Structure formats: structure tokens, C-alpha cells
Amino acid sequence: MQQKQNCGHPLRRKGSISRVSKVTCGLLFCLTTGVFAAGENVELLTSDRIENAVPDQVGKTVTIMVQDEMGPVAGANVVVKGTTNGNISDMDGKVVLQNVPNNSTLVISFIGYTTQEVKVGNQATIHVKLVEDAKALEEVVVIGYGSLDKKQVTSAITSLKADDLMVGVSGADISASLQGKIGGLVMNNLGSANSGTTFQLRGMTSINSGKAPLIVIDGFPGGDIRSLTQDDIKSIDVLKDASAGAIYGTRAAAGVILITTKSGSNTNGKVRLTYSNEFTKKQNYNAPEMLSGREYAEHNIGTDYGSDTNWWDELINKGNFSQKHHLALEMGTEKAQVYTSFFYEKNQGIALQDERQDYGGRVNASFKLFDDWLEVRPAVDYRQAARNNHYPNFQQAMRNNPTRSPYDPDSETGYNVWINESLDYNVVADAMLEDYYGLDKWFKPEVNLKLNIKPVPGLNYQQVVGYENHQWELHQYWPSTHRSEIDNSRKGHAHLAFSKTENLTSEGYFSYVKDFKGGHNLNATAGYSYFEVNGENFGMDNYNFSVDGIKYWDIGQGSYLTDGKAGMSSGKSVTERLFSFFARANYSYQDKYMLSASIRHEGSSKFAADNRWANFWSATAGWRISNEEFMKDFDWLDDLKIRFGYGVTGNNDFSATYMANMLGSDTNWMMPNGTWAYSYGKSQNVNPNLGWEEKKEWNLGVDYSFFEGRLYGKFDYYRREVDNLLFSVKVPQPPYTQGSQMQNIGSMESKGWEFEVGGDIIRTKDFTWSSSMNLSHNTGKILTLEGDNSYHNGNGFVAPGTPGDAARMEAGSTIGSFYMWKFAGFDDEGSFLLYNKDGEVIPAAQKTENDKQYIGNYTPKLIIGWSHTLTYKNFDLGINLRSWIDFDVYNTINMYYGIQGQGNLNVLKDAYGKFNHIKGEKQICDYFLEDGTFLKIDAITLGYTLPMKKYTNNLIDRIRIYGTVGNVCTITGYSGMNPEVDITGWDKGTEKFWSDFYPVVRTWTLGMQFNF
């Protein structure tokens, strides 16, 4: 049973607006037209019209006090029956109505409670106590192509409502809202204003393709979570196991994340308006401690140029300031409902040249026509993002000579630019002199038609059609004063690029829901799905411009075009199509015994004709022990359910070009006569035998709820095997025309468990404390590896130096293990000693690849997420904590910059401190392997809600003011900058400090939410 969270003044309950301006009406011009077209007489009511919108009889003023067993209820709807004379209860549960006749009846309603009718009579003050509606409180879970009551679900599904997502975090970042709240879900975000988030659910499901869960937004598969704002999300349901995801077939191997956005509701024709804003400041913490200019000179590492520059600090944008604004309007009747929102976000990173500005809006509407035979639900989503994504190279900042200055007041640009030093250059000038402008555009119209077939009660047909257009434009210019142009004796470099991707989705399905006599219930679905992707791209480079000021706006002016040396490319992606038929049936008997089965027959254009079609299916069973007669005496037990599921899903998440006989330009060659010629050839090595990657998974779970919902949770144990693993394998040239080919190379298995527990620790009239925790464990290994190669290496380390690879995949290897040399000590010279394959100590200079061994593992033995929500009267406090326990991190920073003798590159202070004894060359060995266990406070939010109706003449219902600190602190023994490294793959686990590294960010946010 879904439990409400109460305090003296419930904060989650929505109010409505009784006075709106003409500006608000203008924002809804196209929507209200649709509402009127649905045949409803809808008005935007001012206070005077509300007071006079009663029948032609004079009434009196009546005060209504609405409460439940915990106290006043805010947001309850009170209306004089048969009229539009009504209002919403304030934070004290109070409603005052004028012109109420004695013979009238009041209708009081609120979500989760039974609607009540009270006769007015001679009463001037009426007290109403709401009673929970047990049926309404039954939580509904979205399961894909439909929904089920939570009590009937027999698969591993975790659901979060909008209030759950907001605990402890601000509302701008969806990934931050999910962090630590779903057992088994791991996310990785670089931290940049422009970076996306990678997801991994229940560990690795593929070594090469489709490692992220399928995102489904409002029923449309393949959505982009970046296209949404937190404020527009109603709920998120995560389908974890194969039995839940099999209905989505080929794209559900890594799980499914179903996102439902907010839609309109019946507001009795009035407008509800909400506005929120946030202002954020970011700061860097835990920066590396490099040698200062004086220390660098004292150790005689390189030339002393006389300055003392903290290059890392020079790259930090200390004036960063981010803001977000969101406006939502909602209105509706029983027949027509509309929700629309508009937003603007400006997100500045802590790095120079890292900024993003987004704006857009969405409309969700619903119209019931022809005596409810037809329901039309149109939706439109538009978003545009202007990006400056050229943040500087922090790796370069660490190794730069600190005695150089980034600035030269006598130069044309004001920057000190030096050339011909590939590992030492002015990283500040590189970032600031380049002109970078990128533009993302998403346009997504959708139509959902639901046809209720009246002659057969419970049967309806739903047809959805969606189109998404995503365009990307990139403009770049490197002026003649930029290092890259001086190095190459050029006078400017302009680059233009454009790409467009179009997605088309069409799905239609019948649904049949029927309650039969004797406690039998059937919920069945059958239909088809069609998905198509097309894309095209264009790019052009030109060099040598007469002036820098024109930049890329006259790209043809560069001399490389007339000389035949300009670079141009264009292409069209291979059309990708998925077509499938699916069916599912859910059966329950007396809410005690549940059975479910699904099947999907799917074809993909990515495979050859003989391997194009495959079947994916699932079967589950559930037993609600708590509903058995022999359990009736356990009054403290609300629900106890055992469930078991088995399912098969597929994976074809690789480029469609792997199976297309396409010709592409190889490169351009200088001919003996000085002209340039292009060569063409096969762009891929087609594999006609390529088949589906297939995942088989079984799941055993238990759901429980005690003490009238005060304590609840679930436990799941799963095991899965993935066959026909897809992997891009290196192949010889010749006979192959390209150096790699997509192949099915073997199989892997993984297993694990998840435990979730939550409850209301304290629940009184003025104070509540609720908490939820999830724990998860996962491990996996490679079972077989087929083909010409018995192993595959990964996790390669880059220059300076040639350290090599730190990961290997072969039959029997454990996923997450490092593959490196074992440290044996140091010799008298301070050089590394290692163990060879026979266990003998050898100098590092004598090592071979055969001496490497599997050491450590970057997969945490236990991952914990823990959230707290506390309220005291009008105050609310949210805290999110996470912990990864017992895992290893390879400290790349210490290996590269903690050792002396790196030429003229700068190093950590520790190189002449705790690592002063090391004199030899860096080695990939377990000397730099550390325990990464950490406890992190992700976010703390403190808020206060002000009831505003009596201060604003009922215009504003309430205002919530809050402050959030993100990434508060990390408690760990790890000596690097951040132990939370990327673990979403088979060759991860290192704090990779490459060119795309981004500093650790802490955020400070102040926000306000207005409910009208």
C-alpha cells in the first residue's frame, strides 16, 4: 500500500491558482483552443467571477477546515456541487467560500482520500476529516505497454515518484536525482557542464555493445534523458531483470528505465501555475599538489623562466554562475486536460570554456471524445542547447613548467605562446584563443491515440506515433595566433560540421483488462512495434585565411580550398530498422497467485537475412503469502510476496554500418605531380554470420511491508548468462580491407543480489523522519572466448612513456580484474623490482607480457545508497549518502606524476616526498593499486515552506525556499583525487587522467518554488 508522508503542513500536496493574469492566458493560447474544441465550457476564473459563479440565489460565507488523522491537509479541492464556486485548502487546511446557499452541498476531494459530500445547512464553519481511499493508495507501476498494481508485479522493478527524486538534491540534474536511489544502478558523469551520464544496471551485460539501459520516455523507446528537466518528471520505473524487460526485446538486455512525464489533471477548468528557479555556484576541491615554480627550479627539473604559475588554478573559472528557471501550467476538466512547461538553464562549469545554455518546453495534453470512445494524447517536446565544450586540458596543466607565465602583455593576444614542445604548451592560451560554438536541437512531436472498444468492456486499442529530430551544428576557429597554427605554419583553421538524426516510432497494441467472478483477473496486451533511424552528416576544414575576424563564416576564403588541400566530408548513415510483434498476459487469482508471460518476435536490419529474426520471452510467478488465511493473525504484516522470473532478451547495439557493403573515403594522397587524390574502399568488414547477443536471466525476489507501511522493502537474487558476445575484433590486413570486424566471440555470466529497505522512523503531527537504503552486490566472469584471438587487451595507458595495458579479457577471467605486473620492491638504485611468471624477483627491465597476472578488482563488493527525509512543521531536510566498499583503484596520477625523472615535466610534491625513493621508470604494477572504499555525502538540502495565501489575497498558495550543497564530502583512504572511478565496463577502474579529465566539483545551490 502506498503511504502518504504527513506532517503538520504536508508539503507534497498541490495547490491551485484562483487568479491568473492575461499573460498566463496568452501562454496557453493554443492549448485552451484545444480544450474548447473538446466540447468543454472552460473558463479562467478571477476572484470576482468565482464569487459570483453560483446560481441566481444569494448565499453566505462558509469556512471549511480540512484535516486527516495527522492534522491539516493542504491542497484539498473544495467546490459547491454543480457550480464552479470552489477553492483549494491552504497550508492550515482552510478554505473560505462566499455565496454558498444553505441548501447546497460541498464536495471535498484529495488524491489518496475518499471524496466526501457535506450538506451546508445552517453551518458557518464546517470541519471535514478525510479518510484514506485504500483503492486509490494502491501504487501503480509502469511495466512497458501498460501498467499493473504494485501488488501484482512479479518481476524485479524499482519505482520512484517525483518526491523521491527530489530528496536531498536540487531539481536541475536528473542523474543527480537518481544517484544512489536505485539498487544496482551505477552512473558515471565526467562533471562538465556538457557531459552526459553513462548508466550501468546490475553490472556488465555486454563487453562491447549495449551496456546502458534502454530509456523509454512516455512510452517511446530510445529517449535521451538529457532532453528532460527534473521538474517535468512524474515517475521513474526501472525494469531490472530479463523477465520485466523481455517485452522490449533486443534493446532491453541492459535493463529498461521507464520515465513518465507530468500531464494535466482535472482542475475544474482553473489554471495551476508553478514557477521554480535555482542559482548555483561551483567550486573545485581536492586539486593535485604540484611543485611550485620555486620548488621546480630548486630541483633543477627544467629551464627556470622566473614565474610561479599554478597552471591548474589558472584553468578554473572562478566566476562561474549557473541558473535555471522553470514555469509549468496545468489545467483541465474531465474531458480535456493540458500540462505545459517552459524552461531556461545556463550551466557554467568550473573550467574555462565550459558552458551550456538550454531552453525549451513541452506540452502534454489529453482529450476524450465521442462519449469516451476515443482519447487523443498529443505531446510536443522541443529543446535547444548552445554549447561551448572546449574546456582546457587539465592533464597538461599538471605537467606544465610552473616557472612559465601564461600571459605576455606585449603579445598581440596577451598570452605567452610557445611552440614545438608537444608535452609543454600554454594550455590557457590554447583554450581561450580557440573559438568554439556548438548547437544541439531536439524536436519531438508525438501522438497517442487510445480507442476504447465499448461492445467489449475492458478492451481498447492504443496507437502511438512519434518522430524525433536531433540536429548538431559545430563551428570552430583556431586563429593564426594559436599554437597549432604557428606550429604548422598556417594562418588560421576553420571547421564546420553538421549532423542530423531522425527517429520514427510507430507502435500499436490491444489491451484487455477483466475481473472475473471468483477473484480471477486478466491483463493482456498484444501488438506491434516499428522503429527506424536515419542520419546524415557534413564536415569541412579550410586553412590560411587573410584575416582572423571572419572566422568560419566565410570558410571558402581559406587558401587550402583553392590549393585542393581543404578537407570536406559528407555521408549518410545506414538506415536502421526494428520491427516486432509482442504479447503479454498477466493473471492473478484473489490477489494471492500471479502468473505472467511475454513474447517478442523481432527483426533487425543490422543482421544478414538468415540471422535477422529472433524470439525473446519471459515467464514469472508470484505468491502473496500475506493474503493466505493462515497469515491473517499477523496484524503487523501488510504484505509479503515471493516472486520468480526467467527471461531472454537480445542485443544488437552496434553500428548498422558493420553489416552494410558501403564504400567510404579512405584518405587523401599527394600524387607525384603535386595534386591530391582520394581513395575509396569498403568501410567495414561485413560478417554475414553475425548473430544476436542473447541474455538469459532468472530472478528470485521477496517484497515485504510491515506495520501499516511503516517498514517496507524487497530482496532480489539474480543470475544471468550472455551468449554470442558482440565484440569488435582486430583482424589482419590483408585479407581484410579494414583492421577490425564485429564478431560473436564467446559468453559471460554474472550474478548478484539487491536489498532495499525503507520506512517512517518517526511520524508525528509536527515531525517526520523517513529513510530508505539499498545495498547491491554483483560479480561476473568470462566463460568462453572464441575466434582467432584467445584474449583481448584493454585499458591502455597513454603518453608520456609507453606503460602498456592494464586489463585482459580471456576465458575464465573475472570482470573487473586488473592485469599487470606484481610489485616485488625496489633495488638499491630505486628502480622497480617485479615478479615474473615463476614467482622470481626480476628487474623491471627484464619483464615480459607473460609475467603479468590478474591482481585486484575494481568492482565494489558492496554498493550502498542511503537517503533521509526529515520534516519539522514547515522545515524539510534531505540527505543523500553513498558508499562503495572493498574495491581497488589504480592511482594513475601517482604513477605518472609521483615519480621523478619525467624529463622537464612538472611532478607532484610527493615525488620529492613520500615517493622520493623511486628513481626508475614508471611501471604498471600493483604498487599503485589502492583500496578505493569511500563514504560520500552526495547532497544535503534544507528547505522552508511559507504559506502565502493570506498574504497574497489567494494569488500564491505557498513558496518554498531551499539551499543545496552537492558533493559535500568524501571519506576515504584513497590518496588520489576521487575514488569514484568509472566501473561501467570490462577495462575500467583507473583514475584516468587523460585529456578529457575534469576536476572534482562541489556545488552550492539556492532555489525557490512558487505554487499559485
N, C-alpha and C positions, 0 to 999 in steps of 0.2 A: 504494500500500500504506500502510495506517495504521501509523504508527510510535509506539512507546511512548516515553515520556520517562523515562529511568532516571537514578538517582544511587545513591550508596551505600545510601540508605534511601528507596526510592520512596514519595513522599508521596501519590500518587494512588490507591494500591491500598487497597481497603476491608478493614477487619477485621470480625469479627462478635463477638457477645457470647455468653458461655457461662454467665453468671449474671445473672438478672433478678429484680427484686423483684415482689411481689404487686401493687404499684401499676401496674407495666407491664402485667401481665396484665389488670388492670381496664380500662386504656385500650384494649385490644384485644378487649373482650368480644364486640362484635357481629361483629368480623372473624373471630376464631377460630371462632365458631359457623359462619360460612360455610365456613371451611376444613374443619371436621369434616364438614359436610354434603356436601362434595365426595367423601367416602369415604376420606379420608386419616387415618392414625393419627399425629397431630401432637402433640408434647409440648414444653413449655417446660422445658428441662433445667437443673438445678442442677449444681454441680460434682460432688457425690456421685453423682448419677444418671448423669452422663456416665461417671464412672469405673466404674460398675457395670453399664452398659448393654451389656455384651458377653455372648456366650453363656456358658453354665454351665461355664466352664473357667477356671482361673487362668492369667494371663499375666504379662508382665514390663513394666517401664518402658522405653520406646523414645524416643530423641531423634532428631528428623528435622530436618536442615538443608536449607532450600530456597534455591536461587540460580539465576541465569541467567548469561549471559555478562558481565553488568556487576556482579554481586555479589548480596547477599542480596535475597530477594523477600518483602516484607510482604504479608499478606492472602491468601496461598495457602491453599486448603482441603485439609486432610489428614484422611482418615477411614479407619477399618478397614472393608474391604469387607464388605458385608452386615450392618453394625451402625450404630449411631448414635454410636459412640465416635470422636470427631473434634474438631478444633480448627483455629484459624486461625494462620498463622505471624505472629510478632511482627516488630518493625522490624529485627531481626537475622536474619530468615528462620527462626527457631527454633520448633519445635513439640515439646512433650513429651506423650506419650500413655502412660497406665497401663493395666495389664491387657490387654496385647497378646500373644496366643498366638503361638508360634513358627511355626505353620502358617498364619498369617493373611497377607492381602495388603493393602497400603496403596494407597489411591487418592489421587493428588495432582493437583489441578486449579487453574487460574487463568485468568481471562479473557485471551484472546490467545495462550495456550500450549496445546500438545498435552497432553491428560490422560495421566498415566503411572500404571502399576501396578507396585509393587515388592513382592516377597516378603520377609517379615521374616526367617525363618530364625533363625540364632543371633546376628544383629546387634543390638547395643545402641544404636549410633549409625548412622544412615543418611543419606548425602549424596545429594541429588536435584538434578539440573541440568535446569531446564525448557528446552524448545525451542519457539520461536515456531511457532504454527499459522498458516501462510500464508493459509489459507481464512478463519480467524477474524479475521485482521487486515484483511481487505478491508472498507473502510469502506462502510456502508450509508447512503444519502441518502434522506430522505423527500421525495417528489415530489408528494404530494397523491393521495389514494385509492390509496396503495400506497408502495412503496419500490423502489429499484434499487441494485445495487452501483455505487459511485462510478465505476468504470471504464466502466460502460455509459451514464452520463449524457451527453446530447448538448445540453443547454441550459445557460444561464448560472445556476448555482446556487452559493451560498456556504454552507458548513456550519460551525457552531460547536458544540463539545461543552461540557459543564459546566465542565471545566477551563479551556477557552479563555475562557469568560465571566468567570472569576474572576481572570484575570491583571490585576494592578495595581489592583484595586478591591475594595471591601467587597461583601458579598453582599446588601445590602438593596434596592438600586435596580437594576432590570433595564435601564432605559435607560442608566444609567451603565456597565453591563457591556457594552452594545453599542457605546458611543461609540468611534468610530474604528477598529472592528474589521471592518467590512464596507464594502468599496469601493463608493462611490456612494450610501451611506445617510447622510443628513443628518438630525439631530434638533435640536429646539428645545424647551427647557424653561425656564419662567419662573423657577424656583428656589424657589418657595414650597413649603411642606410639603404643600399641597393641589393644586398644579398638576399637570396631566398633561403628556405629551410628544407633540409632533407629529413625524411621520416623513415624509420625502420620499426616494424611491428613484429614482436616475437622473434627477434634475431634475424639472421640472414636467410632469405628464401631463394636466392639465386646468386651465383658468383659473378655474373656479368650483366644480366638484364632484369629489369622489372623488380628492383629491390625496394621500391617505395609503394605504399598502399595506394589503391585507386581512390581518387577523390570524386565523390558524387555530390553535386550541388543541386538541391531541389529536384532530384530525380534524374539529372543529366550527368552521365559518366564522363570522366576526363576533365573535370573542372580544375581551375587554378586557384589555390587557396589565397594567393596574393590579390586576387580580384575582389576580395571581400573585406569589409570592415567589421570589427568586433561588434559594433553596435547593431548591425543588421542580422546577427545570428540568433536564431531561436533555440536550436539544439544541435548537438553533435552526437551521432551514434557510431560506434566503432565496431565493425564486424571482424572479430579476431581469427576465428577458425575457419577451416575449409567448408564445414557444413553450413555456415552462415553466408560465406562468400560465393559458393558454387553457383548461385543463381546469376552471378555476373561473369561466370566462365573464365575466359582467358586472361582477363585483367585483374582477377581477384587473388592471384597466388600470394601476394604480399599483404593481403587484408584489404578492407574497404573502410573508408571514412565517409559517412553519410552526413552532409551538412544541410540543415533545413533553415532557411532564412525566414524572417518575420513576414507576416502577411496581415491583411486587415481583419477587423473583427466588427461585430455589431455594436456600434456606439450610439444607437438610436438617432443616427443622422448627424451627430455632432462631431467636431474635429478634435482629436487629441494630438497635441504637439509636444515633442520633446527636443531639447537642444542640449548638446554637451560640447565641452571644449577641454583641451589639455595643452599644457605648456611644459616642455621637457628640456632639461639641461643634462648634458652627458660629460662624464669625466673618465679619464684613463687612470687605472690603478695597477700596481704591480708591474711597473715598467722594468726592463732589464737594467742592471747597473754596469755600465761600460766604463772603460778607463776615461778619465778626463783628459783634456789637452795636456795639462802639466804631467800627468802620470804617463801618458803615451810618449811624451818627449823624454821623460826620465828613463824609461825602459828602452829608449833608442829603437823603437819599432819601425819608424819611417821618418820622412822629412818633417821637420818642425816648421810650420808656416806662421806660427806666432799667435794663433787664435785659440780659443777654448769653446768649442761648439758642442752642445748636446743635440746631436742630429735627430734623435728620437723625439725630443721635446719640440724641435723645430717643425716637425710634421703634424703636431697636434693642433687642431683647430679649437683654440681655447674659447673663441667667441661663438661656438655652435649654439643654436637655439632651434628647437623643433616645436611645432604646434599642430593641433588637429581640431577641426570643427565638424560637427555632425548635426544635421537637422532632419527630424523624421515627423511625418504627418500621417495620421491614421483616421479613417472614417468609414462608416458603413451602416447598413441595415441588414435585415435577414436575407435580402436578395442580392445585395451588391456591397462589396467591401473592397477597400483600397488601402495599401500601405506604400508610401513613397519616401525616399530619403535622399539627401544630398550631403556630400562631404568634401572637405578640403584638408589635405595634410601636407605639411612641409617638414621633411625629415633631414636634418643635417647630422652627418656623422662626426666623430671626434677627429677624423683625419682630414687634412686639406683635400679639396677637390672631391668631396664625397657628399653629395646632396641629391635629394629626390623630392619632387613636388607632384602630388597626386590630387586629382579631383574627379568627381563623377557622381553618379546617382543610380538608383534602381527603383523600379515600380513593380509591385506585385498586386494584382487585382483578381477579383473573383465575382462572377455574375451568374446567377441562377435564372434560367429562362424556361419558358413553356411549362409552367407548373412543375418546376424542378426536374423536368426530363433531361435538361442539358445544363451543365455547369462549364463555363468558359473561364479559364485562369490564364490570362496573358501576363507576361513579365518581360521587362526590358532592363538590361544592365549595361552601363557604359562607364568606362574608367580610362583615364589618360594619365600617364606618368612621364614627366620630364626628368631626365637623369643626367647627373654629372658623376660618372662612375670611374673617374681616373684618379683614384686615391694613390698616394705615393707608396714606394717600396720600403717597408719597414725593415726588411732584411738588409737592404742596402744601408739604411741609416745606422744599423748596428756596426757594420764593418767599416764605415767611412772614417777617414783620418780626422780626429777631433781637433786638430790644430788648423784645419782649413776653415774658412768662413763661407757660409752660403751666399753672402752678399758682397757686391762690389759697387759702391756708389758711383764709380767713374765709368761703369759699363753702360751700354745702351739700354739694357733691360733692368739694371740694378742688381743682377745676380752674377755670381762668380762662376763662370762656366769653364771647365777644363775638359780636355778630350783625350782620347787614345788610352784610357785606363778603364777597362771593362768592369773591374771589380771595385772601382773607386770613382764615383762621379757625384755631382751635386744633385742629390735626389730632390731637394726642394725646388730647384730650377726646373728639373725635368717635369715635375708635376704642375708647376704654376705657369710655365710657358706653353704647354700644350693646351689647345682649345678642344674641349670635348663636350658634345651635346647629343644625348640620346633621347628618343621619344618612343614610348610604348603606348599603344592604343588597343583597348579591348572593347568590342561591341557585341552584345549577346542578346538578341531578341528570342523569346520563347513563347510557345502557345501550348496550353494543356487543355484538352477537351475531355470532359467526363460525361458520358451518356448513361443515364440511369434507365434501365430497361424495365418499365413498370409491370408488364404482364408477368414477369418472373421476379418476384421480390428478392432483393439481395444481389441481383445480377447487374453489373454495369460494365461498360467498356470505356477504357481510357486511352486516348491518343495524344502523344506528346511529340512536338516537333521543335527542334532547337537549332539555331545557327550561331556560330561564334566566329568572329573575325578578329584576328590579332595581327597588328602591324608593328613593325620595329624599324625605326629610322636612326641612323648613326651619322654624325658629322664630326670629323676630326681634322685638326690642322696643327702641324708642327712648323713653327716659323723658322726662318733662316738662322735665327739666333739660338735655336735649340741644339743641344749637344749632338743628337742623332744626325742633324743636317750638317753641322760643322764637321763631324767625323767622316761623313760620306761626301763632302764637297758638293752639297746641294743647297739650293735656295728655296726651301720650303717644301712641305709634303702635305697634300690634301687627300682626304679619304672620305668617300661617301658609300653608304651601304643601306640597303632596304630589303626587308623580307616580309612576307605575308603568309599567314597560315589560316586556312578556313576549315572549320569543323562542321559537319552536318550530322545531326542525330534525329532519328525517327523511330519511335517505339509505340507499339500498340498492344494492349493486353486486356483480356476479360478477367474480372474478379467476381467471385461468388462467395458471399458470406451468409451462413444459415445456421440458426439454432433449431435443433430438432428436439422432439419430445424425449424425455428421459435423460436430459443432460448432455446430449451429443451436440458438438459444434464443429462446423466445417468452414475453413477459409482457404479457397483455392484461387490460383492465378495461372493464366496461360497466355502467351503472346509471342511477339517477335521483337527483334532489335536490329537496327541498321546504323552503322557508324562509318563515316567517310572523312578522310583528311586529305587536303591538297595544300601545296605550298609553292612559293616561288621566291627567288632572291636575286639581287643585283648588287654588284660592288665595283668601285672604280678607285684607282690611285693615280695621282699625277704629281710631278715634281718640277722644281725650278720655276718659280714664279717671279715676275718682275717686282711685285710689291707683296708684302705680307698682309696688308689690311683687308684685301678682298677675301682671303681665306678660301673656304670651299665653295663660295657662292658663284665663282667663275672657274670651275675646275678645269675647263678646257684650255685655259690660258697657259698652263704649265708646258714647258718645252718638251717634256718626255712624250707627250701625245704626238706632237709633230715629228719627233725623232723615232717614233714607233716603239718606244720603250715603256709607255704607260701601261699599267695593269688594269684590266677590266675582266669581269666575270659575271655570268648570269646563269640561272638554272631553274629548273622546275623539279620539285620533289616527286618521287613516285607516289601515285595515288594509293592510299591505304584504305582498305575496306574490311569491315567486320559485319557478318550477317549471321543471325542466330534465331533459333526458336527455343523457348523456355517454358517450363511449367513447374508449379509448386503446389503442394497441398499440405495444410496444417489441420490436424484433427485433435480434438480434446473431448474427454468424457468426464463430466461432472467436475471439471477443473482439477482433476486428480491425475489423469493419464493423458499424456500428449505424444503424438507422433507427427513427424514432418518428413517430407521427401521433396527433392527438387531435381530437375534435369535441365541441361542446356546443351543443345546441338549447335555447334558454332563452326563457322568457316572463316579463314583469314587469307587475304590476298598475299600475305608475306611468304607463304609456303608454296612449293610446287603442287601441281594439281593432285598428285597421288597422296599428298600429306596434308591437304588443305583443311579437311573437316575432322572434328573430334568431339567426343561427348564428355561432359563434366556433370557430376551428380553428387548428391548428398542424401543422407538419411539420419534422422535424430529421433530420440525418445526421451521423455521426461516423466518423472513421478513426483507429484506434490504430496509428500508423506504427511504434511501438516493437515491435509484435508481428510485423512483417514479417520474412521470412527475411533480407533484405539489411541488417537492423539488428542482427542477433544478435551481431555482433562488437563492438558498442558496449556493453561491460560496464558502463560508468558511467551508462548511460541506463536508468532504471527504467520510465518511462512518457512517451510523447509522443502526444498526441491532438489532432486538429483536428476542430472541430465547427461546424456551420452550422445555424441555425434561423430559421424565419419563422412568425409567429403573428398572430392577430387576436383582440383582446379588446374588451369593451364597457364602458360606464359608464352607470349610471343612479342615481348617488349624489346625489340631491336629494330634497327633502321630497315625500312622496306627496300632500300637500295641493295641490301645483301642478296636479294633474290631476283633482282632486275638486271637484264642484259643491257646495261646502259653504257654509253660512251661518254667519256669525260676528258677534259683537257688535262694533260699530264703536267707539262711545264712549258716554258718558252725557252728556246735555244738560240744562241747567237750563231748565225751561219758565217762561213768563211768570208763572204762578201760584205759582212757588217750588218746585214739585215737580221730581223728576228722572225723566228718561225715557231708556230705552236704545234705540239704533238697531241694526238688523241688516241685513246685506247679504252679498254674495258675498265670501268671504275671500280668493279668488285669482282671477286672470285665467287661466282654463283655455285651454290651447293644444292643440287637437286634432291639430295637425300635428307635435307634438314627437316626435322620434325619438332613437334610441340615439346616444350619443357612441361613436365607434369608433376604436380604436388599432391600427395596423399597424406591426409592428416586425420587423426582421431583425437577426440577431446572428451574428458570426463570432468564434470563440474558439479558444484553444490552451491545453491543460493539459500540464504537464510535471513530472517528478520525476527527480532525479539522485542518484547516489552513495548508493544504498540508502535513499532518503528523506531524506538529509541536506539536500537543497535541493529545493524544490517551489514550485509556484505556477500562475498562469494569466494569460491576457490575453484581453480581450474588446473588440471594437469593435461598436457598435450604431448604428442609425439608425431613427427611427420618425416616423410621421405620424399625427396625431389629426384626424379629420374630424367634422363636425357638433358642434362645441364647444357644450357646455351653458353658458348664462350667463343670469343674472337681469338683464334689460334694463329700463331706465327707459322707461315708456310714458306718453302723455298721459292726463289725466283731465279731462273725458270724451274719447273714448268709453269708455275702460276704467274699471272701478269701483275698481281699485287702481292704485298707482303703478308696479308692476313686473310683468314676465311672464317666465317661463322660456322661452328660445328656443334654437334651434340657430343659431349666428351665424357659423361660419367654420371655419378649420383652422389647425393649427400643426405645426411639426416640431422635432425635437431630435435631437442626435447626440452621441456621446462615446465615451470608452474607459475601461477599468479595467485595472489591472495589480496583481497580487498576487504576493508572493514571501515565502518563509519558509524556515526551516531551523534545524538544530542547528549553531551556530557552534563550540561546544566540547562534547564529550561524553566524559567520563572517569568513572571509578568514583566519585569524590568531588565532581566539579564539572561542571555543565552550564550552557550558555548557549544558549537558543533565542530566535529573534527572528522577527517577521513584520511585513511592511509592505504597505500597499495605497495606490495612487495612483489618482485618478479625475479626469476632466475631462468637463464637459458644457456644451453651449450650445444655445440654442433661439431660434426666432423665430415670429412670427405670419405665416402665409402669406396668408390671406384673412380678411376681416371683412365679413359680410353684414348685411342688415337696414336699418332706418331710420337707424341711427347709424353713421357711418364711423369713430368712435373711442369709447373709453371711458376716463375718467379715474379715477385711484385714488391711494392713499397721501396722503389729505388730512390736513393739519395742523390741530390744534385750537387753541382759545384758550389764552393771551391773544393777541389780534390775529387777523387773518384771512390767514395766509400763503398758503393755497391748496393745490393738489395738486402732487405731485412725480412722478407716474407717468402714462403714457398708453399705451394699447394700440390699435394700428391695423395695417392690413396692411403688412407689411414691417418692423415694429418688432422689435427684438431683446429677448428676455425678459431682464429684469434691468436694463435701461437706466433711468436717471433722466430725467425730462422737466422741465426747469427753465430759468431764465434763466442766461445766461452772464455771469460776472463780468467787468467791464472796469476796475475800480479804484474810487477814491473821489474825490469832489470836494473843494474846499477846506473845505467845511463838515463833512466826514467822512461824507457820505451816499453810498450805493451808486450806482455807475455800471454800466450793463448794456449789452450788445449787443442791438440789435434784429434783426429777421429779415434785414435787408440788410447786417448787419455794422457798422452805425454805432453809435457810443457815445451813449447817451442817459441822462438822469437816471432813477432808478428810478420816479419819479412818472409818467413818460410811458410806461411799459411796458404791453404788452397781452399777452393769452394767445397771440397769434400770434407773439410774439417768442421764445417758449420753444423749446428744442431738446433733442435727445437727447444726454446727456452721461454718460460713465462707465458702470459696470456693477457691480452687487453680486454677480454670480455669480463665485466664485473660478475662476481659470484652472486651478488645481490644488489638490486636496484630498488631504492625506496623513494616514494613520493608521499609527502605529508602536508595536509592543508588544515588550517584552523580559521574559523569564523566566530568572532565574538561581537555581541551587541549589548550595549547598555543604554536603555532609553533611546535617544536619537544618535548615539555614537555607534560606529561599527569599525571593527578591526579585522583585517585579513592577513594571514601569514602563510607563505608557501616555503616549504623546505624540501630538499632532495639530498640523497646520499647514494654514492656508488661505493661498494665495499669489495675489497680484495681483488684488485686488478693491477696490471702493470702498464706503465707509460714509458716510452723511450724518450729520454730527455735530449732531443736533438740540439737544443740551444747550448747545453753544456758541451756536447760533442764537437760542435762547430766553433764555438766562441769561448769555451772554457779552457782551451789548451793554447799554450804559447807556440810560437813558430808558425804563424799563419801569414807569413810574408809581411807586407806593410798594412795588413788589415787590423782594425781595432778588435779588442777582445774584452771579455768580462773582467771585472775586478778580481773575480775568483781565480782567473788564470794565474795571477800572481799571489793568490791567497791559498784557499784550500786545495787547489789543483796545481800548485806551484811545482810539485814533484814530477809532473808529467812533462816530458820533453819530446816524446816521439810523435809520430803522425797519428791522426785520429783513426779509430777502428770501430767498426760496427760490432760491438760486443756487449755483454750484459753488465759491464761496468757502468754504463749509462742507463740501465734499466732500473726504474724506481717503482715503489708502491704508490699508486695514484689514489688510494682511498680518500674520499672527501665528504664533508658535510657542508652543504651550501644553503644559505638563506636566499632564495631566489627573489623574493619580493615581500615587502610589508606595506600595507595600505591602511591608513587611518582616515575615516570619514565622519562627517556630521551632517545630519539632515534637518533642515529648517522647515517647519510647516509655515506656508506663506499665504494661505487663503484669506485669513482675516486681515493681513497686512496689505494685500493687493486687490481687495474687493473681488475675490474669487478668480482673478485672472491667472495667477500662478498657484499651483497646488503645493509644490514643495521644491526646494533647492538642496542639492547635496554637494558639499564641498569636501574634497579629499586630496590627500597627498600620498604619493607612492615612491618608494625607493626600490629600484630594481638592481639585482645582482649585489645584494647588501654585503655579503662577506663569504669567504670560503675557508673552512678549517681543514687543513691537510698537512701531511708531512712531505709532500712533493716539493722539490726545490725549484721547479720551473715556474713559468708564469701562470699556467692554467692546466690543472689535471684533467679537466673535462675535454678530452680529445675526441676526435671523430672515431666512432666504432662501427659505422654503418657500412661495413664491407669486409672482405677477407684479407686485405692488406693495409690495415689502418693501425691505430694505436700509438702513433708518434705525434709529438707536438711539432708538427711540420712548420718550419719557419721559412717557407718559400716566399716568392714574390707577392703572393696574394694573401699573406698573413695579415690579420687585423688585430689591433690591440684589444685587451680586455676592457669592457665598458661597464661603468656603473651609471645608472640614470636616476634623475630626480624629477618628479612629475607633480604638477599641481593641476587639478581638474575641477570642473563644476558641471553638474547635471541639473537642468531645469525641466520640470514637468508641469505643463499648462493644462 
